[in-house]
Structures are given as structure tokens and as C-alpha cells.
Amino acid sequence: MAITRRGFVGTCASVGLTLGFRAPVLANATGLASFDPNVFLSITPDDVVTVWVTKLEMGQGVRTLLPMLIAEELEAEWSRLRVEQAWPGGKFKGLELHTSGSSSAGEHYLPLRQAGAAAREMLVGAAAEHWKVDIASCRAERGVVHHLPSNRRLRFGELAARAARQPVPKTPRLKPPAEFTLIGRPTRRVDGRSIVTGAARYGLDVTVPGMLFATIERAPTLGGRLVRFDPAAALRVPGVREVRAVTAGVHPGVAVLADDTWSAQQGRAALMIEWAPGPGTPFDSDRFLASLPAALAGRQFKVRHEGDATTALSSSVQRIGATYTFPFQAHAPLETQSCTADVRGDRAELWVSTQTDVRTLQQAARVTGLAEDRITLHPMLVGGGFGRRLFADFVAEAVQLSRDSAKPVQLLWTRQDEIRHGYFQPATIERFEAGLSHDGTLTALVHLSSASDLTIYDIHEGRNIWTDSPKPAKADNAYAEDETPWGAFDTPYEFPTLRVDCVDVTSPVPCGPWRAVEYPSTVFGRESFLDEVAHATKRDPIDFRLALLPADVRAVGARLIDRRRLRAVLETVRERSGWETPLAHSATRWWGRGVAANVYHAGSYLAMVAEVSVARDFSDLRVHRIVTAVDCGVALNPLGITGQTESGITWGLSATLFGKMDFQGGAPVQSSYRDFRVMTIDRMPTVETVILPSDAAPKGFGEHPVPTVAPAVANAVYAACGRRIRDLPITPEKLVE
Amino acid sequence: MIPLDLSVNRRRRRLAVDPEMPLLWVLRDHLGLFGTKFGCGIGACGACTVHLDGGAIRSCTLPVSAAVGHEITTIEGLSADGGHACQRAWLEEDVAQCGFCQPGMIMEAAALLRSTPEPSDEVIDQVFASHICRCGTYCRLRAAVHRAASLSGSR
């Protein structure tokens, strides 16, 4: 098969995409001549349009959304599209599949439309040339090019070979949004059928001939060391083949490799291991949480200063202050970590559910010493990412076991492993103080935030966070330059004077990104405190926020926050939630509503009202209804946006009502869904979502609904029964206090 | 080991495995039926739900020996063509996000509708309270069970 390549650098610079352009087209192995205008799509003479998804699907709907962008401009027939997962390397070399930070939608909005539009213009050009007619008299629609005056038509498949010989348009025409037929239409996910029939393949759903099944017992305490182990009893378990020390992951461990999963787990139970307690051993998370207020007296880093808030606060007539704490949280995705690795001499093959091809390949290369292009990664469907699969510690473990045993190895983390040995959302504290004038007008807002290093980044780079000497101190402007902490730096409200600072807190708990990262704790504090000030000054919490939001576009660092959009979602949620109509208390329960709002990376705008009831004996809190108004730019797939809103609310409610990861004696306390409780259907409120029409650039929506849930619920609890919640989760004991 | 005779998706299977091995691992590791998922290993999440004689059970805690003599149905055997009312309803309501828990949810729903053709919200909440979906598809899950009930009823 002879393929010549013409250099073609697409207009996709925003995501660094290089569109490899291929032409002319010759018969390939299947006897079909295909039109492959770029790495994202291919059209064969049988009219199949194949789209390669260059991000990773974990439930956020990217396998549906990215093909929509291409198909919209290509004018392909949506129901006949074939969607395939891209892989790192090969024809996708130079593209990163790494998927995080709700970035896929925004980053691909223009490039993928351009890719589709370029292909469409080549198809139309080929048809016009064939018919010898003016190109302007031809139009593409649903997989066919029409010549309108003569009513002739050619299918995309019939045009594939000719289209490949067309010149590549440098600036293909993109549709104005008013002409969209697919973008903006509620579209069901393309891989739904494979999921409901059990055919979808996740990390563990692969068999490699001759592979051993592995499980690892890891150090029970933070930073613990392996002293010695006796494999004899484990090796006597039928089916157990090998017992090996593992050093490549975050925690040292002892692996049992067996003929099947059950034998491996039986062997693990029989292991005799002596551990040395690690430097993290005395760590107690409740003591740590209690020490956080004192930690705020440490070195303060400037985050954002506007005017002289310190003086304004000290000269104010009245001051209000409060602190809010957010505990450690686990990701607890339903699919535990797993990796199937086959390391053979000068090459390796991996099957992984991952959010990151980049770190997966880095880890495999580090452990094997192979160049990354000798490693083949098969990205599997992800059974829940939420940030946990942005690091590849479990890949390193599996690769080491395959390397050492010279056999293919399938490593599975149990649920206990998943909850105990992951990395965690750091526990944080937020302190707020407001200065008020005689008439209750705000004169100053002072916010002291805390930030914990997401040490999984350091661990990934080879640093031992428990034994290595401390990292060099941060520069004074480190936070301000990074525009962090999110939710603290980019508060959208206008205060007469504002001072946001940040203090570093450290713990031996490995911490890493968790859905919405810093926003959940900062927004819990900020939106709860605004509620406190509103009530203290006898103002309606929505009116109070609107009064702090001029109808303008505000530059905050490098961000432009369009406060008109935040005003609009607040006004919408006020109307749609029935905010003006108070909820009546019943004989047994108090009822109330609470509001919270946020701007996510200056790109999406959200306001949320929660409706709760609290039993009059404080034994029970129920969240009944959550109404959300969102403006996330052009609503690419409304069905995806409402789905992610439901998802983010559920995630937020898990943290609000139940979520707390504890450590005692340097060891994680929780180890299952029984003690690390998450939301279930019987606690699920009614969820209503209003999507505001917008022609702004689209912003992904996987994370944004999370941070407002806790403050909206906590504010509703206050409205219902006058109990102010300042630390999470909202357990019944906290209602009684 | 004495071979065990199983009936899985209406096929006879003879296997020499530890009789204490949970059915889940027999299905996955020995029969290559990957649609049934491992989520917790203690019956707390429902991802491993299959049918035993038409009733929903947790395969991660059921020793395979206890399944001998019973008809085992997994998501792969629920319908020949993905056309079970629950599967159709799940697609129409666009329930799945990551999808990992959904085979277990669908098997639970199929068993529920056999015994309770028109379940109320309260019954659905009660039955599914022991299933975990970390993506939070509960709203659509509830709608899909109702839709499946009406699809089954109209047949």
C-alpha cells in the first residue's frame, strides 16, 4: 500500500494538532480505497465514516461529543458514523490523549470542526469537478453531495477516492452556530449499546495468553517499609505461582501471582510479612484537622490583593469571621485500578483504563528502561476517573511484575486497596473575615486559604515524600502567578477591598487531583461565608450576591470573568427554584433553601439552589431538590450537560453528606463502601437543570457542578433550622450541636 | 478438584475450580464473560449482579458450588440482541456514564420487573439502594426502570 504524505499543518494550533494529510488513495488490504483527510476521520467507499476519538472516555461523554463536532461540519450521517478510540503513537503521534480539567470540549471545538469542514469541502470539490459544475451549486448533507440544479447526487463513499486528490483548503468555511443541526441537539452516547449488552471493555476485560493474575499487599502505614516476607504459606495455596516484592509503585508491597484472581487473593491472605512503620505513622487526621486553624498562622503567600483590605477591616464598625474545613476524600471509582502488562525483551504492551497516556507511558518506560515508542498502550474504557487515573502508580507495579516474572501479568487492586492506597483530596481550611459599615455595607473581605501540595506529582517524579528532605521554599508570588487556589484567586465578586492569601499545609497523606480539585473547598468556604454575611445583614442571599456582581467583564489575572453571565444564572435559578415562595415547615421537619454560585476557570457559570428538610429532633437531613442554572458557552450536547450536572451533584452530595477519609496511627481507617459511604439512589434528590442559551466559547462541564453542592446544602440547612455547618460532612451529630 | 457442572446463559459448562471460588471469578477468569464486573468483593456495590434462576444475586460473594443446579444468567445472556426491555429503556433514557455499574443495574432491574411489573419509586429506591453508581446516574436509572416497565407491559 503506497501512501504519499503531503505536509499539512492544520489550523489546530490551539491544541498542537498536526493533521497528517494523506493522498492519493490506493486500494488497501480490504480492497477499499479510503479518504483519510486527517488523523481524525476516514471515509471508505462503503460510505462508512470513521471518527477517531483522541481523548479518553470515562463517562463524561467525550466519545459522543468529539465526533459530533466533526460530523456537524462534515455533514456526515450521524447514525452511520463509526467511532473508534485513538491510541498513543503511530498515526496519532504528537497528540496527547491525556484527559483532565474539563478541557476536551473547549480545546476541540474549533480544530475538530475545521477537520470536518476541510473534508467536506474536498468532497464537494470532488463532486463539482466530476460533474463539471460550479462548486457553489453543490451542497453536502447527511453523507451525500447534491448538485441542486440537476438534482444529481453522489454519496461520500462514491466520492472518497476523488476527494483524496482535491487540494486541502487552508481556511475551510465553518458554519455559523445558527446553522448547526447536530451541535446543540440532545444526543445519546454512541457506545450505550456496548455498555448495556456487557460488550464494553474496561481495564480488566482482557486476557493475554499465559498471563498470571496478581494482587499486592502494600505497606499498611504511610511511608511504611518492607522488612521481610515469607512466601511459603502463600506458595502452598493451589494456583499460586510466584511471590515477589514490588517497589515500583507509591507504596512498597508483596505481590502474589497466580493462575486466577481468586487463587491470588487466597495466596495474599496467607502471606507472612513484616513491615516497618513509616515516617507517617503517628499521623492522625482528626488531630490534623483540629490543628489547621493554628497552621493558618504560618507563612502567608499573597494570592490577590485589591485595595487595602487590612486597614479597611480593622477600621470597620463590625466584623464577621468564620472558618470552614474540608476533610480528606477518596475517589472511590467503581472500577478499581488495574493494569495488564506484557513486557517482552525490547517491547511492552499495556492494557489500561487511564486518563493519561502520557504518564502511563512514562511509568512503563521508567520501569522497563524501554523507549516509549517501544511500548504499546491499549486505552480501555474507564470505569470512573475523577482524577484518580491521572497517575500511573498501578501501571508501574504491573510493569515491574511482568518484567520480573517475564510473563504477562494482570494486576487488580481490590476495593480495600483502592480506598486505602490511592491518593486523596487534601484536607483544607478556609478562613474569612468581613468588615461592615454602619449600614451593613461590606467594606472588606479577607480570605486566608490553605493549600496542600498535591504530592502525587512529586511521587510521580521520583520523590519520596516521606523520607526526602523538604522541597525548596516557594517564591512569595508562587500562588499569585499560578492564579491559585482556584475559587480563592478567581472569586467573581466585587468587594470594596479584597485580600486573599494562602498558607501551605503539609501532611504525610499522598494527595492528588480530585474532581474539581481546589474549587470544592474554597467554594464551600466562600459561598457559605457570603450566606453568613447576608443573613447577618438581613439581606436575601441571592440579592446580596447580585449586589456584589456588577454587570461587566472583570479581568482577574489572565482571566476575563463575564459577571453578566453569573448574574443571569443567579436570576434564572431564583425564578426556577421558586426561591421567592418560602417552604412551609411541617410538624416533624424544618424546610429551607440555600444558594451557591461559582465561575469555573472563567469559562462556565453556574448557580444552584438546594431544598432540604431537617428532622425537628435533628436526627436526619434530607436533600429533596436541586435546581441548577448553567451557562457553559455553546451547549454542545444538552443531554451531556444535564447528565454531568446530575453526576456532579451526586458526587458533591457524597462529599457533603458522607465523605471523609480518616487516618489513625498513619494508616487509612476506611477500606470499603460500607465505611467510606457514597450516595445511593434512596438519598438522591430531584435534579432540575436549566441550560442558558449562549454563544460564548464552550467550556467542558465534568467538574463544575461539584463545588456548589456543599455550600448550597449547608446554606439550606441554616435556612431550615438555623444550624450553621462549617465543616464537612454534614453528619447528624453536627446538626445537634 | 471435582469438576462442577454449571448452566450459564443456557449452556452447560464443566469446570474444575475451587468450589469456594466466588461465581464472579469463575465467570470472568474461567469463562471469559467480562460483562459482570468486580466492584467491591463484599456484596456492597452490586456491580457483579447476575441472575440465579431469574433472581438477582451478588456473584462476588456466592461460592460457585452454590450455583450448581441453578440457571445462571449474565448480562451477555439477558437477551440475544440487546433487545430486553431494560436494555432498550437504558438506551432511550441515556442512563450510562462510565457504564461500569450498569450491567449489574440492568440485571437487578430485569429481576425486579419479573416480580414487580410496575414498581413505584419507593420500591425502586429500596431495591437499588444497595447498588452504587459513582457517576451518579440515579435520576436516569429511576426513569429507565419505569420506562422498561411500560415497554414490558406494552408487549
Interface residues (C-beta under 8 A of the other chain):
Chain A: E57 M58 G59 Q60 G61 R188 R189 D191 G192 R193 I195 V196 T197 G198 A199 A200 R201 Y202 L204 D205 T207 F213 P238 G239 D260 T261 W262 S263 A332 P333 L334 E335 T336 L381 V382 G383 G384 G385 F386 L412 T414 R415 L639 G643 E646 S647 G648 I649 T650 W651 S672 Y673 R674 V678 M679 T680 I681 D682 M684 T686 V687
Chain B: V17 D18 M21 P22 W25 R28 D29 H30 G32 L33 F34 G35 T36 K37 F38 G39 C40 G41 I42 A44 C45 A47 T74 I75 E76 S79 G82 C86 Q87 W90 L91 E92 D94 A96 Q97 C98 G99 F100 C101 Q102 P103 I106 I124 D125 Q126 F128 A129 S130 H131 I132 C133 R134 C135 G136 T137 Y138 C139 R140 L141 R142
